[in-house]
Amino acid sequence: MAKNLLHSASHIIAVSNEIKDLLIREYGILTKSISVIPNGYDDELVKQIQTDIADQAIGKNITLVFVGGLRSVKDPLTLIDAFMMLSEHQKNVQLHIVGDGDLRLIIERKIKFYGLQDRITLHGYLLHGNVLRILSSSDIFVLTSVEEGLPTSLIEAMALGKAVIATNVGGIPEVVKDGMNGILVSPKSPKSVSEALEKLLTNLELRKKWLKQQ
């Protein structure tokens, strides 16, 4: 059905070059029939949020944030495992998870099993403005997806000047350049996520440098 719909379209818009390549390779779509238009963000809203939440201190109580559906494709369970590893020797870190989905009950059980109820906050579904406020108040944005196009939450986090850690999948490497404006990690790897977080948490100057680059 997807193939028939794609071939009947007069033109197709892809949010990343990775998706464009997939359409050509897997569905036989002609290159000239595809345009790449990345996801964007509301610049005026982002600036207003930054004005409302200004002059925040960096380096004392560190806040991590994940924004996405609590579904297997976003793989929030890997982030919980990574945070557990990190929490064993980083005591001043809090994790905020924004989003909802069919993995919520499993996540709640895992948080309780690890004894991290006072360190991890599940916000559930929030209105867009509230999501941006939590993003703006955070220090590090983390995304552990196993598949992606070009996630809007990542673009908004970078627009808000956050240091980012994201998996090396889909269109993410098109905006996150490893070691230059963020850290790319392997999917399904709590160890690599934990190590990337440790790198940022122990290197305040690197976090400040990336904040200035966004």
KOLMI-383999 format. One record per atom (N, C-alpha, C): x, y, z; atom name. Coordinates in steps of 0.02 Angstrom, whole numbers, plus 50000, padded with zeros to 5 digits. Example, Ala and Ser with C-alpha at 12.3 -4.5 7.8 and 13.67 -1.06 7.14 Angstrom:
<tivos>
TIVO      u      v      w  atom
TIVO  50660  49716  50390     N
TIVO  50615  49775  50390    CA
TIVO  50660  49835  50390     C
TIVO  50642  49888  50354     N
TIVO  50684  49947  50357    CA
TIVO  50645  50002  50394     C
</tivos>
This chain:
<tivos>
TIVO      u      v      w  atom
TIVO  50041  49940  50000     N
TIVO  50000  50000  50000    CA
TIVO  50044  50063  50000     C
TIVO  50095  50063  50042     N
TIVO  50140  50121  50046    CA
TIVO  50173  50133  49978     C
TIVO  50195  50080  49946     N
TIVO  50229  50087  49882    CA
TIVO  50182  50116  49829     C
TIVO  50119  50091  49828     N
TIVO  50070  50117  49779    CA
TIVO  50056  50191  49791     C
TIVO  50049  50210  49855     N
TIVO  50036  50280  49871    CA
TIVO  50095  50324  49851     C
TIVO  50155  50301  49865     N
TIVO  50214  50341  49847    CA
TIVO  50221  50350  49772     C
TIVO  50209  50297  49735     N
TIVO  50216  50301  49662    CA
TIVO  50160  50341  49629     C
TIVO  50103  50347  49664     N
TIVO  50048  50386  49635    CA
TIVO  50054  50460  49652     C
TIVO  50100  50478  49696     N
TIVO  50110  50549  49715    CA
TIVO  50145  50587  49660     C
TIVO  50125  50649  49649     N
TIVO  50159  50691  49599    CA
TIVO  50226  50715  49625     C
TIVO  50232  50722  49691     N
TIVO  50295  50742  49721    CA
TIVO  50296  50720  49794     C
TIVO  50355  50708  49821     N
TIVO  50363  50683  49890    CA
TIVO  50411  50728  49927     C
TIVO  50393  50746  49987     N
TIVO  50437  50785  50030    CA
TIVO  50465  50740  50085     C
TIVO  50531  50737  50091     N
TIVO  50564  50699  50144    CA
TIVO  50596  50748  50193     C
TIVO  50597  50729  50258     N
TIVO  50624  50775  50308    CA
TIVO  50700  50767  50316     C
TIVO  50730  50718  50283     N
TIVO  50802  50709  50287    CA
TIVO  50828  50674  50225     C
TIVO  50892  50681  50212     N
TIVO  50923  50646  50155    CA
TIVO  50921  50571  50165     C
TIVO  50924  50549  50228     N
TIVO  50921  50478  50242    CA
TIVO  50855  50449  50219     C
TIVO  50800  50484  50230     N
TIVO  50735  50460  50207    CA
TIVO  50730  50464  50131     C
TIVO  50758  50516  50101     N
TIVO  50760  50520  50028    CA
TIVO  50796  50460  49999     C
TIVO  50853  50443  50026     N
TIVO  50892  50386  50002    CA
TIVO  50852  50321  50010     C
TIVO  50816  50315  50066     N
TIVO  50776  50255  50078    CA
TIVO  50720  50250  50026     C
TIVO  50687  50305  50010     N
TIVO  50634  50305  49960    CA
TIVO  50659  50284  49891     C
TIVO  50719  50306  49875     N
TIVO  50749  50288  49811    CA
TIVO  50769  50214  49811     C
TIVO  50801  50193  49865     N
TIVO  50828  50125  49869    CA
TIVO  50775  50072  49879     C
TIVO  50729  50084  49924     N
TIVO  50680  50032  49943    CA
TIVO  50615  50035  49902     C
TIVO  50598  50094  49877     N
TIVO  50534  50101  49842    CA
TIVO  50541  50119  49768     C
TIVO  50602  50130  49746     N
TIVO  50613  50145  49676    CA
TIVO  50586  50212  49654     C
TIVO  50582  50260  49699     N
TIVO  50558  50327  49682    CA
TIVO  50613  50365  49645     C
TIVO  50595  50401  49592     N
TIVO  50645  50440  49555    CA
TIVO  50670  50498  49597     C
TIVO  50734  50512  49591     N
TIVO  50765  50567  49629    CA
TIVO  50729  50633  49618     C
TIVO  50711  50646  49555     N
TIVO  50679  50711  49539    CA
TIVO  50610  50718  49570     C
TIVO  50582  50664  49595     N
TIVO  50515  50667  49625    CA
TIVO  50516  50681  49699     C
TIVO  50577  50690  49727     N
TIVO  50584  50699  49800    CA
TIVO  50619  50764  49816     C
TIVO  50591  50802  49862     N
TIVO  50625  50861  49890    CA
TIVO  50638  50849  49964     C
TIVO  50695  50873  49988     N
TIVO  50712  50868  50059    CA
TIVO  50699  50935  50092     C
TIVO  50652  50936  50138     N
TIVO  50637  50996  50178    CA
TIVO  50639  50975  50251     C
TIVO  50693  50991  50286     N
TIVO  50699  50970  50356    CA
TIVO  50645  51000  50400     C
TIVO  50630  50965  50455     N
TIVO  50584  50992  50505    CA
TIVO  50612  51058  50532     C
TIVO  50569  51103  50548     N
TIVO  50591  51168  50575    CA
TIVO  50564  51180  50644     C
TIVO  50569  51242  50667     N
TIVO  50544  51260  50733    CA
TIVO  50520  51332  50731     C
TIVO  50481  51350  50780     N
TIVO  50453  51417  50785    CA
TIVO  50504  51462  50819     C
TIVO  50539  51502  50779     N
TIVO  50594  51542  50805    CA
TIVO  50569  51594  50855     C
TIVO  50512  51624  50842     N
TIVO  50485  51675  50888    CA
TIVO  50467  51644  50955     C
TIVO  50437  51585  50954     N
TIVO  50419  51551  51016    CA
TIVO  50481  51531  51056     C
TIVO  50531  51505  51021     N
TIVO  50593  51486  51054    CA
TIVO  50626  51546  51087     C
TIVO  50628  51603  51052     N
TIVO  50658  51663  51081    CA
TIVO  50619  51687  51142     C
TIVO  50552  51681  51139     N
TIVO  50511  51702  51196    CA
TIVO  50524  51658  51256     C
TIVO  50529  51592  51244     N
TIVO  50544  51546  51299    CA
TIVO  50612  51561  51329     C
TIVO  50661  51575  51287     N
TIVO  50728  51592  51312    CA
TIVO  50727  51656  51353     C
TIVO  50685  51704  51333     N
TIVO  50679  51766  51371    CA
TIVO  50646  51754  51439     C
TIVO  50596  51711  51439     N
TIVO  50559  51696  51501    CA
TIVO  50603  51658  51551     C
TIVO  50648  51616  51525     N
TIVO  50691  51575  51568    CA
TIVO  50763  51593  51553     C
TIVO  50785  51650  51579     N
TIVO  50851  51676  51561    CA
TIVO  50900  51670  51619     C
TIVO  50964  51675  51601     N
TIVO  51019  51679  51650    CA
TIVO  51018  51621  51700     C
TIVO  51009  51560  51673     N
TIVO  51010  51502  51718    CA
TIVO  51082  51479  51730     C
TIVO  51094  51458  51790     N
TIVO  51162  51435  51807    CA
TIVO  51174  51367  51777     C
TIVO  51237  51355  51757     N
TIVO  51258  51291  51730    CA
TIVO  51309  51261  51778     C
TIVO  51303  51197  51791     N
TIVO  51357  51164  51827    CA
TIVO  51341  51145  51898     C
TIVO  51284  51162  51926     N
TIVO  51267  51143  51995    CA
TIVO  51222  51082  51994     C
TIVO  51157  51093  51987     N
TIVO  51111  51038  51982    CA
TIVO  51097  51025  51908     C
TIVO  51122  50971  51882     N
TIVO  51118  50957  51811    CA
TIVO  51052  50922  51795     C
TIVO  51019  50946  51743     N
TIVO  50955  50918  51722    CA
TIVO  50961  50890  51652     C
TIVO  50943  50826  51645     N
TIVO  50939  50794  51580    CA
TIVO  50866  50791  51559     C
TIVO  50853  50794  51493     N
TIVO  50784  50790  51470    CA
TIVO  50779  50746  51407     C
TIVO  50728  50705  51406     N
TIVO  50710  50664  51348    CA
TIVO  50640  50685  51327     C
TIVO  50630  50698  51263     N
TIVO  50563  50715  51237    CA
TIVO  50547  50667  51181     C
TIVO  50493  50630  51188     N
TIVO  50474  50583  51136    CA
TIVO  50422  50534  51161     C
TIVO  50391  50498  51115     N
TIVO  50343  50448  51134    CA
TIVO  50376  50391  51172     C
TIVO  50342  50366  51222     N
TIVO  50368  50310  51261    CA
TIVO  50352  50246  51223     C
TIVO  50386  50238  51167     N
TIVO  50376  50182  51122    CA
TIVO  50443  50150  51106     C
TIVO  50441  50088  51081     N
TIVO  50503  50052  51069    CA
TIVO  50548  50087  51018     C
TIVO  50519  50122  50969     N
TIVO  50560  50155  50919    CA
TIVO  50601  50211  50949     C
TIVO  50577  50242  51003     N
TIVO  50615  50295  51038    CA
TIVO  50661  50266  51092     C
TIVO  50649  50204  51111     N
TIVO  50691  50166  51158    CA
TIVO  50708  50203  51223     C
TIVO  50658  50227  51259     N
TIVO  50674  50261  51323    CA
TIVO  50703  50213  51375     C
TIVO  50692  50148  51367     N
TIVO  50719  50100  51416    CA
TIVO  50795  50100  51417     C
TIVO  50826  50110  51359     N
TIVO  50899  50116  51357    CA
TIVO  50922  50176  51397     C
TIVO  50885  50231  51394     N
TIVO  50903  50291  51432    CA
TIVO  50897  50278  51507     C
TIVO  50845  50242  51528     N
TIVO  50838  50226  51599    CA
TIVO  50897  50185  51623     C
TIVO  50916  50135  51583     N
TIVO  50974  50093  51602    CA
TIVO  51038  50135  51605     C
TIVO  51047  50180  51557     N
TIVO  51106  50223  51556    CA
TIVO  51107  50269  51617     C
TIVO  51049  50295  51634     N
TIVO  51045  50340  51692    CA
TIVO  51060  50303  51757     C
TIVO  51039  50241  51761     N
TIVO  51054  50200  51820    CA
TIVO  51130  50193  51827     C
TIVO  51164  50178  51771     N
TIVO  51237  50171  51773    CA
TIVO  51269  50236  51794     C
TIVO  51244  50291  51768     N
TIVO  51272  50357  51783    CA
TIVO  51260  50376  51856     C
TIVO  51201  50360  51881     N
TIVO  51181  50383  51948    CA
TIVO  51223  50351  52004     C
TIVO  51259  50298  51988     N
TIVO  51300  50265  52039    CA
TIVO  51357  50310  52062     C
TIVO  51379  50357  52019     N
TIVO  51434  50402  52039    CA
TIVO  51422  50475  52022     C
TIVO  51362  50492  51996     N
TIVO  51342  50561  51985    CA
TIVO  51278  50574  52024     C
TIVO  51284  50607  52080     N
TIVO  51228  50615  52126    CA
TIVO  51187  50679  52115     C
TIVO  51213  50725  52076     N
TIVO  51179  50790  52069    CA
TIVO  51144  50796  52002     C
TIVO  51120  50740  51975     N
TIVO  51089  50739  51909    CA
TIVO  51016  50716  51915     C
TIVO  50972  50751  51879     N
TIVO  50901  50734  51875    CA
TIVO  50883  50721  51802     C
TIVO  50837  50674  51791     N
TIVO  50814  50659  51724    CA
TIVO  50740  50673  51719     C
TIVO  50721  50712  51667     N
TIVO  50651  50727  51653    CA
TIVO  50631  50694  51587     C
TIVO  50579  50655  51589     N
TIVO  50554  50620  51529    CA
TIVO  50486  50648  51511     C
TIVO  50482  50677  51451     N
TIVO  50421  50708  51427    CA
TIVO  50393  50666  51370     C
TIVO  50331  50644  51378     N
TIVO  50299  50603  51327    CA
TIVO  50261  50546  51358     C
TIVO  50222  50512  51318     N
TIVO  50182  50457  51343    CA
TIVO  50180  50402  51290     C
TIVO  50157  50343  51310     N
TIVO  50153  50288  51263    CA
TIVO  50147  50222  51298     C
TIVO  50148  50168  51259     N
TIVO  50133  50102  51286    CA
TIVO  50188  50073  51330     C
TIVO  50246  50106  51333     N
TIVO  50300  50082  51377    CA
TIVO  50299  50115  51446     C
TIVO  50251  50158  51457     N
TIVO  50253  50197  51520    CA
TIVO  50253  50152  51582     C
TIVO  50209  50102  51584     N
TIVO  50205  50058  51643    CA
TIVO  50271  50021  51654     C
TIVO  50301  49997  51599     N
TIVO  50365  49962  51605    CA
TIVO  50419  50009  51631     C
TIVO  50418  50071  51607     N
TIVO  50467  50122  51629    CA
TIVO  50457  50136  51703     C
TIVO  50395  50144  51725     N
TIVO  50381  50157  51796    CA
TIVO  50408  50100  51839     C
TIVO  50398  50039  51816     N
TIVO  50422  49981  51854    CA
TIVO  50498  49979  51857     C
TIVO  50530  49996  51801     N
TIVO  50603  49995  51799    CA
TIVO  50632  50050  51844     C
TIVO  50602  50108  51843     N
TIVO  50624  50163  51887    CA
TIVO  50619  50141  51960     C
TIVO  50563  50109  51978     N
TIVO  50554  50086  52046    CA
TIVO  50604  50031  52064     C
TIVO  50616  49986  52016     N
TIVO  50664  49931  52027    CA
TIVO  50734  49958  52042     C
TIVO  50753  50011  52006     N
TIVO  50819  50042  52015    CA
TIVO  50820  50089  52075     C
TIVO  50763  50104  52104     N
TIVO  50761  50150  52160    CA
TIVO  50775  50222  52140     C
TIVO  50752  50242  52081     N
TIVO  50768  50308  52055    CA
TIVO  50707  50354  52054     C
TIVO  50658  50340  52096     N
TIVO  50596  50380  52095    CA
TIVO  50609  50453  52110     C
TIVO  50659  50468  52151     N
TIVO  50674  50538  52169    CA
TIVO  50721  50571  52120     C
TIVO  50744  50534  52070     N
TIVO  50792  50562  52022    CA
TIVO  50764  50568  51951     C
TIVO  50709  50532  51937     N
TIVO  50679  50532  51871    CA
TIVO  50606  50555  51876     C
TIVO  50588  50604  51835     N
TIVO  50519  50630  51834    CA
TIVO  50487  50614  51767     C
TIVO  50429  50580  51769     N
TIVO  50390  50566  51709    CA
TIVO  50335  50618  51704     C
TIVO  50340  50661  51653     N
TIVO  50292  50715  51646    CA
TIVO  50230  50696  51605     C
TIVO  50235  50641  51567     N
TIVO  50180  50624  51523    CA
TIVO  50175  50672  51465     C
TIVO  50117  50673  51433     N
TIVO  50105  50718  51377    CA
TIVO  50096  50790  51402     C
TIVO  50130  50837  51370     N
TIVO  50124  50908  51387    CA
TIVO  50110  50949  51325     C
TIVO  50079  51007  51335     N
TIVO  50070  51054  51280    CA
TIVO  50138  51079  51256     C
TIVO  50142  51099  51193     N
TIVO  50205  51116  51162    CA
TIVO  50244  51169  51200     C
TIVO  50210  51222  51222     N
TIVO  50245  51275  51259    CA
TIVO  50277  51250  51323     C
TIVO  50242  51205  51357     N
TIVO  50270  51177  51419    CA
TIVO  50330  51132  51405     C
TIVO  50327  51096  51349     N
TIVO  50384  51055  51329    CA
TIVO  50446  51098  51318     C
TIVO  50436  51154  51283     N
TIVO  50492  51199  51269    CA
TIVO  50519  51230  51333     C
TIVO  50476  51242  51382     N
TIVO  50500  51270  51445    CA
TIVO  50544  51220  51483     C
TIVO  50524  51157  51482     N
TIVO  50565  51106  51514    CA
TIVO  50631  51098  51476     C
TIVO  50628  51099  51409     N
TIVO  50690  51096  51370    CA
TIVO  50736  51154  51387     C
TIVO  50707  51214  51391     N
TIVO  50747  51274  51404    CA
TIVO  50778  51272  51473     C
TIVO  50745  51240  51520     N
TIVO  50770  51237  51589    CA
TIVO  50821  51182  51599     C
TIVO  50831  51140  51549     N
TIVO  50877  51083  51556    CA
TIVO  50948  51101  51535     C
TIVO  50993  51056  51550     N
TIVO  51064  51065  51530    CA
TIVO  51081  51022  51469     C
TIVO  51056  50961  51467     N
TIVO  51074  50914  51415    CA
TIVO  51012  50879  51388     C
TIVO  51006  50877  51322     N
TIVO  50951  50841  51290    CA
TIVO  50977  50773  51266     C
TIVO  50939  50720  51281     N
TIVO  50960  50653  51263    CA
TIVO  50905  50619  51222     C
TIVO  50924  50588  51166     N
TIVO  50876  50552  51125    CA
TIVO  50906  50484  51107     C
TIVO  50870  50430  51124     N
TIVO  50897  50363  51116    CA
TIVO  50860  50321  51065     C
TIVO  50833  50353  51013     N
TIVO  50793  50319  50963    CA
TIVO  50833  50265  50926     C
TIVO  50797  50214  50903     N
TIVO  50828  50163  50860    CA
TIVO  50811  50177  50787     C
TIVO  50760  50217  50775     N
TIVO  50742  50240  50707    CA
TIVO  50720  50313  50712     C
TIVO  50735  50352  50661     N
TIVO  50714  50422  50661    CA
TIVO  50710  50448  50589     C
TIVO  50672  50502  50582     N
TIVO  50676  50542  50522    CA
TIVO  50723  50600  50539     C
TIVO  50694  50655  50559     N
TIVO  50732  50711  50586    CA
TIVO  50690  50741  50642     C
TIVO  50701  50720  50705     N
TIVO  50656  50736  50759    CA
TIVO  50653  50810  50776     C
TIVO  50592  50836  50779     N
TIVO  50581  50907  50795    CA
TIVO  50607  50924  50865     C
TIVO  50600  50877  50912     N
TIVO  50623  50890  50980    CA
TIVO  50698  50903  50982     C
TIVO  50735  50867  50941     N
TIVO  50808  50878  50937    CA
TIVO  50824  50947  50908     C
TIVO  50789  50966  50855     N
TIVO  50800  51031  50824    CA
TIVO  50784  51087  50873     C
TIVO  50728  51079  50910     N
TIVO  50709  51130  50959    CA
TIVO  50759  51134  51016     C
TIVO  50785  51077  51038     N
TIVO  50835  51077  51092    CA
TIVO  50897  51114  51070     C
TIVO  50919  51102  51008     N
TIVO  50978  51137  50982    CA
TIVO  50964  51211  50973     C
TIVO  50904  51228  50950     N
TIVO  50886  51299  50943    CA
TIVO  50886  51334  51010     C
TIVO  50869  51297  51063     N
TIVO  50869  51325  51130    CA
TIVO  50939  51325  51161     C
TIVO  50988  51301  51125     N
TIVO  51057  51304  51148    CA
TIVO  51077  51249  51196     C
TIVO  51045  51190  51190     N
TIVO  51061  51135  51235    CA
TIVO  51117  51091  51207     C
TIVO  51159  51066  51251     N
TIVO  51205  51013  51231    CA
TIVO  51164  50951  51217     C
TIVO  51180  50914  51164     N
TIVO  51138  50857  51144    CA
TIVO  51179  50793  51138     C
TIVO  51146  50739  51158     N
TIVO  51171  50671  51147    CA
TIVO  51116  50634  51111     C
TIVO  51132  50604  51054     N
TIVO  51080  50570  51014    CA
TIVO  51110  50510  50978     C
TIVO  51067  50464  50962     N
TIVO  51090  50404  50926    CA
TIVO  51106  50419  50853     C
TIVO  51152  50382  50827     N
TIVO  51176  50392  50759    CA
TIVO  51131  50355  50709     C
TIVO  51068  50378  50704     N
TIVO  51019  50345  50661    CA
TIVO  50980  50397  50621     C
TIVO  50951  50374  50566     N
TIVO  50907  50417  50526    CA
TIVO  50941  50481  50504     C
TIVO  50904  50536  50509     N
TIVO  50930  50601  50489    CA
TIVO  50967  50638  50543     C
TIVO  50975  50607  50602     N
TIVO  51008  50641  50658    CA
TIVO  51079  50663  50641     C
TIVO  51121  50621  50609     N
TIVO  51189  50643  50593    CA
TIVO  51192  50701  50544     C
TIVO  51136  50718  50512     N
TIVO  51135  50775  50467    CA
TIVO  51136  50841  50504     C
TIVO  51117  50840  50568     N
TIVO  51117  50902  50608    CA
TIVO  51165  50898  50668     C
TIVO  51175  50838  50694     N
TIVO  51222  50830  50750    CA
TIVO  51288  50803  50724     C
TIVO  51340  50843  50728     N
TIVO  51406  50823  50706    CA
TIVO  51446  50802  50767     C
TIVO  51462  50738  50770     N
TIVO  51492  50709  50830    CA
TIVO  51556  50745  50850     C
TIVO  51558  50769  50912     N
TIVO  51616  50803  50938    CA
TIVO  51620  50877  50920     C
TIVO  51573  50900  50877     N
TIVO  51574  50970  50857    CA
TIVO  51517  51009  50888     C
TIVO  51456  50982  50885     N
TIVO  51400  51016  50917    CA
TIVO  51357  50968  50958     C
TIVO  51383  50909  50970     N
TIVO  51347  50860  51009    CA
TIVO  51385  50794  51008     C
TIVO  51355  50743  51037     N
TIVO  51385  50677  51039    CA
TIVO  51337  50626  51008     C
TIVO  51361  50587  50961     N
TIVO  51322  50534  50931    CA
TIVO  51341  50468  50965     C
TIVO  51291  50427  50981     N
TIVO  51304  50364  51014    CA
TIVO  51269  50308  50976     C
TIVO  51290  50247  50989     N
TIVO  51259  50189  50957    CA
TIVO  51190  50176  50987     C
TIVO  51142  50154  50946     N
TIVO  51076  50137  50974    CA
TIVO  51080  50074  51016     C
TIVO  51034  50067  51062     N
TIVO  51029  50008  51105    CA
TIVO  51091  49997  51147     C
TIVO  51125  50051  51167     N
TIVO  51187  50044  51204    CA
TIVO  51186  50089  51266     C
TIVO  51161  50065  51322     N
TIVO  51162  50105  51383    CA
TIVO  51231  50127  51403     C
TIVO  51281  50086  51390     N
TIVO  51350  50102  51408    CA
TIVO  51374  50164  51370     C
TIVO  51361  50167  51304     N
TIVO  51385  50224  51265    CA
TIVO  51348  50287  51284     C
TIVO  51283  50282  51301     N
TIVO  51245  50340  51323    CA
TIVO  51272  50365  51391     C
TIVO  51285  50318  51436     N
TIVO  51311  50336  51502    CA
TIVO  51379  50369  51496     C
TIVO  51422  50343  51453     N
TIVO  51489  50372  51443    CA
TIVO  51484  50442  51413     C
TIVO  51438  50452  51366     N
TIVO  51430  50518  51336    CA
TIVO  51405  50568  51388     C
TIVO  51358  50547  51429     N
TIVO  51334  50591  51483    CA
TIVO  51390  50608  51531     C
TIVO  51429  50558  51549     N
TIVO  51486  50569  51594    CA
TIVO  51534  50620  51565     C
TIVO  51546  50615  51500     N
TIVO  51592  50662  51467    CA
TIVO  51567  50733  51472     C
TIVO  51502  50743  51461     N
TIVO  51475  50811  51465    CA
TIVO  51470  50836  51537     C
TIVO  51452  50791  51581     N
TIVO  51443  50811  51651    CA
TIVO  51508  50831  51684     C
TIVO  51563  50802  51662     N
TIVO  51628  50816  51692    CA
TIVO  51667  50868  51653     C
TIVO  51637  50896  51600     N
TIVO  51672  50944  51559    CA
TIVO  51627  51005  51548     C
TIVO  51627  51049  51598     N
TIVO  51586  51109  51596    CA
TIVO  51604  51153  51537     C
TIVO  51669  51159  51522     N
TIVO  51691  51202  51468    CA
TIVO  51664  51177  51400     C
TIVO  51661  51112  51391     N
TIVO  51635  51084  51329    CA
TIVO  51560  51100  51322     C
TIVO  51523  51092  51377     N
TIVO  51452  51109  51375    CA
TIVO  51441  51182  51358     C
TIVO  51481  51226  51390     N
TIVO  51475  51298  51376    CA
TIVO  51492  51313  51303     C
TIVO  51543  51279  51276     N
TIVO  51564  51289  51207    CA
TIVO  51508  51272  51160     C
TIVO  51475  51215  51172     N
TIVO  51420  51194  51127    CA
TIVO  51359  51238  51135     C
TIVO  51348  51263  51196     N
TIVO  51292  51309  51206    CA
TIVO  51301  51371  51163     C
TIVO  51362  51395  51157     N
TIVO  51376  51456  51119    CA
TIVO  51370  51443  51044     C
TIVO  51381  51380  51022     N
TIVO  51380  51365  50951    CA
TIVO  51309  51358  50923     C
TIVO  51260  51342  50965     N
TIVO  51193  51327  50940    CA
TIVO  51161  51390  50910     C
</tivos>
